[in-house]
Amino acid sequence: MNIYVETYGCTANKSDERLLLGLLKEKGHQIVTVKTDADVLMLLTCTVIGTTEQRMLSRLKDFYLTQKRIIVTGCMPAVQANLIRAVAPNAFLLPSQHIQYINDIINGDDPSFKETKKTGFPRYYDSTIAPILIAEGCRLSCSYCITHFARGILRSFPAEEIVTDVCSALRQGCREIQLTAQDTASYGLDTGTNLGVLLAQVSSLDGAFRIRVGMMNPATVQKNMSSILSAYQHPAIYKFLHLPVQSGDDDILEKMNRGYSTQDFRDLVEQFRSAIPLLTLSTDIIIGFPTETDEQFDRTLDILTTIQPDVINITRFSARPQTTAKNMKGRIPTHVVKERSRKATEICTELTRRKNQEHLRKTYTVLITEQGKKKTVTGRTNSYKQVVLTEPVAIGCFVQVKIIDATPTYLVGKLI
């Protein structure tokens, strides 16, 4: 059959996509890039915020108009089946935990889903980047998060099978391995191991490649800090830390049920930067969480100004179904949230611009990972800083680059 696939959302969904494609191609199915050429349309959905949910429903409407067979997976089938049915009543809903049954669904079978690992299956990669899921689900229960309802409780995959999947990706020509989970620092908390042990195993593999470690919750990083920091010393691991603070106010963090304080966050950043001076720090903030006052918002800006992350992801609070935050009193008026978002964006843009300017005239080894716009290529330094080059360079190569310009979101380099 000819199958068309659209994927949205986080790196975990992108990992699921690679698994789906590998399973489908193993059975001889053809992956097409145009909907009109397809027998089956597949949508890997994200529903992390309201605007994303609306985009998914819009895509489903477009799929439904084709009158083709539709399969919906990703996070929405587990938590918003009714919304999918209202738009595309003929769609087959395939929860993300069970995508390994895709060929049964394609064949028209009705399998009785059983929980299985997502390791050890064929995967297909058509770029130098390989997203690989190391665990499904989460032990945390942040009050605003719908994803932990969609993905379920934490289920860490066996380290030896993850290593086998990484080896398969390397054999297919991948050079950037993106280890991902809802919270990578939770890895192994259910099986008696930890993320640091896994990173040590993966980084010891032969070959020229880099490992990007996905988002870590400060509450779980603290449980295995020494092991994670030790693993980060390996040259194969990007010196990149995605550590969301979400708010600079302890009362708001408690209402978010994050499990750490602002001082905990500061201490973790200090420990990482002390051990890894060239660390690239990425963080997230949520603006307009219920009851957030102007003073509490200012504390979030204060912690950003003090910590000075390299990357700052700003999200306006979105009340998601099934979450406790949805029913909290003290919702912030939309116009206030928009103004706070505007102010935060302005400050964060200047912060990240200044951080990137610190790299001007410095030289780095860069792994070229993707084709860019207007005949450019993009790559990553050892600290995962994005570098744009206008010179022709083969994807997958390591090159020496001098930084000649900097923007708030990327560096511009020249081959040396």
C-alpha positions as semicolon CSV with decimal commas, in nm:
position;residue;x (nm);y (nm);z (nm)
1;M;0,000;0,000;0,000
2;N;0,098;0,363;-0,045
3;I;0,106;0,543;0,289
4;Y;0,128;0,915;0,364
5;V;0,257;1,024;0,707
6;E;0,244;1,362;0,883
7;T;0,417;1,406;1,219
8;Y;0,384;1,685;1,475
9;G;0,510;1,755;1,823
10;C;0,805;1,643;2,030
11;T;1,110;1,430;1,957
12;A;0,928;1,129;2,106
13;N;0,672;1,154;1,825
14;K;0,956;1,181;1,573
15;S;1,106;0,865;1,720
16;D;0,769;0,692;1,686
17;E;0,757;0,806;1,322
18;R;1,093;0,639;1,250
19;L;0,962;0,319;1,410
20;L;0,641;0,332;1,206
21;L;0,830;0,385;0,882
22;G;1,067;0,099;0,958
23;L;0,783;-0,142;1,030
24;L;0,585;-0,036;0,723
25;K;0,880;-0,053;0,484
26;E;0,977;-0,396;0,621
27;K;0,640;-0,526;0,496
28;G;0,686;-0,370;0,155
29;H;0,460;-0,068;0,193
30;Q;0,554;0,250;0,006
31;I;0,585;0,584;0,182
32;V;0,456;0,869;-0,037
33;T;0,490;1,245;0,008
34;V;0,163;1,350;-0,155
35;K;-0,178;1,268;-0,005
36;T;-0,341;1,205;-0,340
37;D;-0,095;0,922;-0,407
38;A;-0,180;0,744;-0,081
39;D;-0,413;0,459;0,008
40;V;-0,376;0,535;0,380
41;L;-0,322;0,868;0,558
42;M;-0,147;0,866;0,896
43;L;-0,131;1,153;1,145
44;L;0,102;1,149;1,448
45;T;-0,065;1,403;1,675
46;C;0,039;1,643;1,948
47;T;-0,198;1,811;2,193
48;V;0,037;1,979;2,439
49;I;-0,141;2,317;2,409
50;G;-0,473;2,437;2,273
51;T;-0,339;2,592;1,954
52;T;-0,165;2,265;1,865
53;E;-0,486;2,073;1,929
54;Q;-0,672;2,301;1,688
55;R;-0,407;2,250;1,424
56;M;-0,441;1,872;1,459
57;L;-0,818;1,894;1,413
58;S;-0,768;2,113;1,109
59;R;-0,535;1,855;0,954
60;L;-0,786;1,580;1,033
61;K;-1,061;1,772;0,855
62;D;-0,835;1,795;0,552
63;F;-0,763;1,421;0,572
64;Y;-1,133;1,337;0,606
65;L;-1,223;1,529;0,291
66;T;-1,002;1,294;0,087
67;Q;-1,234;1,001;0,179
68;K;-0,924;0,786;0,224
69;R;-0,848;0,550;0,508
70;I;-0,714;0,738;0,813
71;I;-0,501;0,624;1,107
72;V;-0,444;0,863;1,397
73;T;-0,170;0,802;1,652
74;G;0,044;1,020;1,880
75;C;-0,101;1,164;2,200
76;M;-0,457;1,253;2,098
77;P;-0,610;0,902;2,062
78;A;-0,550;0,825;2,430
79;V;-0,692;1,147;2,572
80;Q;-0,915;1,310;2,307
81;A;-1,072;1,030;2,109
82;N;-1,405;1,214;2,110
83;L;-1,256;1,516;1,932
84;I;-1,103;1,293;1,666
85;R;-1,430;1,105;1,615
86;A;-1,623;1,431;1,578
87;V;-1,398;1,537;1,289
88;A;-1,307;1,205;1,131
89;P;-1,552;0,934;1,245
90;N;-1,394;0,673;1,018
91;A;-1,042;0,717;1,158
92;F;-0,870;0,427;1,333
93;L;-0,725;0,539;1,667
94;L;-0,386;0,391;1,749
95;P;-0,251;0,495;2,093
96;S;0,118;0,582;2,093
97;Q;0,200;0,292;2,327
98;H;0,085;0,046;2,060
99;I;0,225;0,180;1,733
100;Q;0,427;-0,140;1,694
101;Y;0,097;-0,300;1,585
102;I;0,076;-0,076;1,278
103;N;0,101;-0,356;1,022
104;D;-0,185;-0,543;1,186
105;I;-0,396;-0,229;1,152
106;I;-0,293;-0,177;0,789
107;N;-0,394;-0,538;0,715
108;G;-0,739;-0,477;0,861
109;D;-0,684;-0,693;1,170
110;D;-0,816;-0,593;1,511
111;P;-0,534;-0,685;1,752
112;S;-0,580;-0,704;2,126
113;F;-0,320;-0,450;2,227
114;K;-0,062;-0,562;2,481
115;E;0,200;-0,333;2,634
116;T;0,535;-0,405;2,467
117;K;0,869;-0,230;2,436
118;K;0,947;-0,007;2,139
119;T;1,304;-0,133;2,114
120;G;1,433;-0,405;1,884
121;F;1,210;-0,319;1,587
122;P;1,328;-0,202;1,243
123;R;1,357;0,174;1,211
124;Y;1,401;0,385;0,902
125;Y;1,614;0,700;0,885
126;D;1,650;0,927;0,585
127;S;1,865;1,195;0,747
128;T;2,173;1,216;0,965
129;I;1,959;1,270;1,279
130;A;1,814;0,974;1,469
131;P;1,554;1,041;1,741
132;I;1,540;0,738;1,972
133;L;1,290;0,695;2,255
134;I;1,451;0,555;2,571
135;A;1,137;0,542;2,787
136;E;0,762;0,584;2,754
137;G;0,549;0,769;3,006
138;C;0,637;0,964;3,317
139;R;0,652;0,935;3,694
140;L;0,568;1,300;3,742
141;S;0,225;1,463;3,744
142;C;0,267;1,831;3,661
143;S;-0,070;1,996;3,713
144;Y;-0,084;2,148;3,362
145;C;0,041;1,848;3,161
146;I;-0,187;1,635;2,945
147;T;0,097;1,427;2,803
148;H;0,140;1,205;3,108
149;F;-0,223;1,097;3,063
150;A;-0,154;1,017;2,698
151;R;0,174;0,832;2,747
152;G;0,101;0,662;3,081
153;I;0,332;0,567;3,365
154;L;0,709;0,542;3,324
155;R;0,835;0,237;3,134
156;S;1,211;0,246;3,074
157;F;1,338;0,033;2,786
158;P;1,633;-0,209;2,836
159;A;1,968;-0,034;2,791
160;E;2,115;-0,312;2,577
161;E;1,821;-0,285;2,335
162;I;1,856;0,094;2,317
163;V;2,225;0,045;2,235
164;T;2,125;-0,198;1,957
165;D;1,884;0,062;1,815
166;V;2,159;0,325;1,823
167;C;2,393;0,090;1,640
168;S;2,128;0,038;1,373
169;A;2,093;0,414;1,328
170;L;2,470;0,455;1,296
171;R;2,481;0,183;1,031
172;Q;2,217;0,377;0,836
173;G;2,445;0,681;0,830
174;C;2,306;0,878;1,125
175;R;2,555;1,098;1,308
176;E;2,339;1,276;1,566
177;I;2,159;1,050;1,813
178;Q;1,876;1,226;1,997
179;L;1,788;1,029;2,310
180;T;1,439;1,131;2,412
181;A;1,161;1,070;2,664
182;Q;0,902;1,276;2,846
183;D;1,176;1,323;3,104
184;T;1,509;1,161;3,019
185;A;1,633;1,199;3,378
186;S;1,355;0,962;3,488
187;Y;1,513;0,685;3,283
188;G;1,572;0,376;3,494
189;L;1,386;0,489;3,805
190;D;1,147;0,199;3,746
191;T;1,414;-0,060;3,662
192;G;1,697;0,008;3,907
193;T;1,934;0,187;3,670
194;N;1,971;0,553;3,565
195;L;2,035;0,787;3,274
196;G;2,406;0,821;3,348
197;V;2,459;0,446;3,312
198;L;2,275;0,444;2,978
199;L;2,471;0,744;2,846
200;A;2,800;0,575;2,937
201;Q;2,701;0,268;2,733
202;V;2,581;0,460;2,428
203;S;2,874;0,702;2,419
204;S;3,126;0,414;2,429
205;L;3,016;0,287;2,086
206;D;3,263;0,308;1,799
207;G;3,225;0,578;1,535
208;A;3,216;0,953;1,487
209;F;2,881;1,070;1,620
210;R;2,721;1,296;1,880
211;I;2,448;1,234;2,138
212;R;2,189;1,494;2,230
213;V;2,020;1,427;2,562
214;G;1,657;1,539;2,574
215;M;1,469;1,736;2,839
216;M;1,533;1,663;3,205
217;N;1,306;1,763;3,493
218;P;1,505;1,927;3,777
219;A;1,323;1,707;4,029
220;T;1,457;1,385;3,876
221;V;1,803;1,512;3,777
222;Q;1,877;1,551;4,146
223;K;1,828;1,176;4,203
224;N;2,128;1,074;3,990
225;M;2,325;1,396;3,947
226;S;2,674;1,250;3,990
227;S;2,615;0,970;3,741
228;I;2,469;1,206;3,479
229;L;2,748;1,461;3,521
230;S;3,010;1,190;3,490
231;A;2,855;1,063;3,166
232;Y;2,840;1,417;3,026
233;Q;3,220;1,434;3,029
234;H;3,240;1,200;2,731
235;P;3,328;1,387;2,410
236;A;3,049;1,214;2,216
237;I;2,782;1,385;2,426
238;Y;2,675;1,736;2,331
239;K;2,735;1,975;2,619
240;F;2,369;2,069;2,610
241;L;2,122;2,072;2,896
242;H;1,747;2,121;2,852
243;L;1,631;2,197;3,206
244;P;1,290;2,370;3,224
245;V;1,242;2,610;3,514
246;Q;0,880;2,694;3,412
247;S;0,848;2,969;3,677
248;G;1,077;3,179;3,894
249;D;0,830;3,174;4,182
250;D;0,817;2,891;4,435
251;D;0,444;2,924;4,502
252;I;0,366;2,887;4,133
253;L;0,606;2,592;4,105
254;E;0,419;2,425;4,390
255;K;0,086;2,479;4,214
256;M;0,243;2,335;3,901
257;N;0,344;2,031;4,111
258;R;0,695;2,045;3,968
259;G;0,870;1,895;4,271
260;Y;1,158;2,143;4,303
261;S;1,224;2,500;4,415
262;T;1,386;2,787;4,229
263;Q;1,694;2,738;4,448
264;D;1,708;2,373;4,344
265;F;1,709;2,488;3,983
266;R;1,985;2,742;4,047
267;D;2,196;2,481;4,226
268;L;2,162;2,233;3,940
269;V;2,264;2,493;3,682
270;E;2,564;2,589;3,895
271;Q;2,675;2,226;3,927
272;F;2,645;2,163;3,553
273;R;2,825;2,483;3,459
274;S;3,099;2,416;3,712
275;A;3,163;2,073;3,561
276;I;3,101;2,183;3,199
277;P;3,208;2,547;3,144
278;L;3,100;2,549;2,777
279;L;2,750;2,419;2,855
280;T;2,458;2,536;2,642
281;L;2,158;2,576;2,873
282;S;1,804;2,560;2,738
283;T;1,504;2,628;2,959
284;D;1,127;2,671;2,934
285;I;0,884;2,910;3,102
286;I;0,505;2,911;3,121
287;I;0,342;3,254;3,129
288;G;0,002;3,320;3,282
289;F;-0,034;3,013;3,502
290;P;-0,350;3,053;3,717
291;T;-0,308;3,310;4,000
292;E;0,027;3,434;3,864
293;T;0,072;3,793;3,983
294;D;0,282;4,064;3,824
295;E;0,538;4,015;4,100
296;Q;0,554;3,640;4,038
297;F;0,596;3,698;3,667
298;D;0,878;3,943;3,742
299;R;1,051;3,673;3,947
300;T;1,051;3,452;3,640
301;L;1,217;3,730;3,442
302;D;1,464;3,780;3,728
303;I;1,575;3,416;3,731
304;L;1,623;3,423;3,354
305;T;1,827;3,741;3,376
306;T;2,038;3,591;3,653
307;I;2,090;3,245;3,503
308;Q;2,116;3,371;3,142
309;P;2,018;3,058;2,949
310;D;2,129;3,019;2,588
311;V;1,783;2,908;2,472
312;I;1,450;3,012;2,626
313;N;1,121;2,857;2,516
314;I;0,819;3,068;2,608
315;T;0,470;2,916;2,630
316;R;0,145;3,081;2,736
317;F;-0,054;2,873;2,982
318;S;-0,307;2,652;2,807
319;A;-0,578;2,475;3,011
320;R;-0,568;2,113;2,899
321;P;-0,840;1,850;2,950
322;Q;-0,808;1,616;3,249
323;T;-0,544;1,832;3,420
324;T;-0,592;1,983;3,767
325;A;-0,471;2,322;3,641
326;K;-0,770;2,340;3,405
327;N;-1,004;2,378;3,703
328;M;-0,787;2,612;3,908
329;K;-0,932;2,947;4,001
330;G;-0,751;3,269;3,922
331;R;-0,725;3,248;3,545
332;I;-0,523;3,537;3,404
333;P;-0,698;3,759;3,146
334;T;-0,581;3,699;2,791
335;H;-0,466;4,055;2,736
336;V;-0,246;4,034;3,047
337;V;-0,090;3,706;2,932
338;K;-0,021;3,851;2,588
339;E;0,149;4,156;2,735
340;R;0,361;3,944;2,967
341;S;0,452;3,720;2,675
342;R;0,553;4,023;2,468
343;K;0,770;4,156;2,749
344;A;0,931;3,817;2,813
345;T;1,002;3,764;2,444
346;E;1,171;4,103;2,419
347;I;1,393;4,038;2,720
348;C;1,473;3,679;2,623
349;T;1,564;3,774;2,267
350;E;1,818;4,021;2,400
351;L;1,953;3,767;2,651
352;T;2,007;3,499;2,388
353;R;2,152;3,750;2,140
354;R;2,415;3,854;2,393
355;K;2,490;3,491;2,482
356;N;2,546;3,402;2,118
357;Q;2,769;3,706;2,061
358;E;3,011;3,557;2,313
359;H;3,101;3,304;2,043
360;L;3,212;3,558;1,782
361;R;3,561;3,496;1,637
362;K;3,589;3,161;1,816
363;T;3,653;2,835;1,632
364;Y;3,463;2,509;1,680
365;T;3,429;2,159;1,544
366;V;3,084;2,143;1,385
367;L;2,882;1,837;1,283
368;I;2,685;1,925;0,969
369;T;2,338;1,780;1,018
370;E;2,088;1,938;0,779
371;Q;2,032;2,129;0,458
372;G;1,932;2,487;0,537
373;K;1,753;2,761;0,350
374;K;1,886;2,930;0,036
375;K;2,165;2,680;-0,029
376;T;2,299;2,692;0,327
377;V;2,378;2,401;0,555
378;T;2,337;2,388;0,932
379;G;2,530;2,204;1,196
380;R;2,600;2,186;1,567
381;T;2,903;2,268;1,777
382;N;3,006;2,032;2,056
383;S;2,779;2,236;2,285
384;Y;2,487;2,203;2,039
385;K;2,498;2,564;1,922
386;Q;2,339;2,584;1,579
387;V;2,575;2,712;1,309
388;V;2,473;2,820;0,958
389;L;2,725;2,793;0,674
390;T;2,690;2,932;0,322
391;E;2,971;2,716;0,187
392;P;2,893;2,373;0,037
393;V;2,960;2,098;0,291
394;A;2,845;1,737;0,289
395;I;2,581;1,642;0,546
396;G;2,729;1,421;0,818
397;C;3,078;1,571;0,805
398;F;3,273;1,723;1,093
399;V;3,434;2,053;0,994
400;Q;3,635;2,330;1,158
401;V;3,446;2,659;1,162
402;K;3,512;3,017;1,273
403;I;3,209;3,212;1,398
404;I;3,167;3,538;1,204
405;D;2,817;3,649;1,308
406;A;2,553;3,578;1,569
407;T;2,175;3,613;1,595
408;P;1,950;3,538;1,895
409;T;1,884;3,185;1,764
410;Y;2,192;3,074;1,569
411;L;2,554;3,143;1,482
412;V;2,699;3,207;1,136
413;G;3,025;3,033;1,053
414;K;3,297;3,016;0,792
415;L;3,512;2,714;0,711
416;I;3,876;2,736;0,816
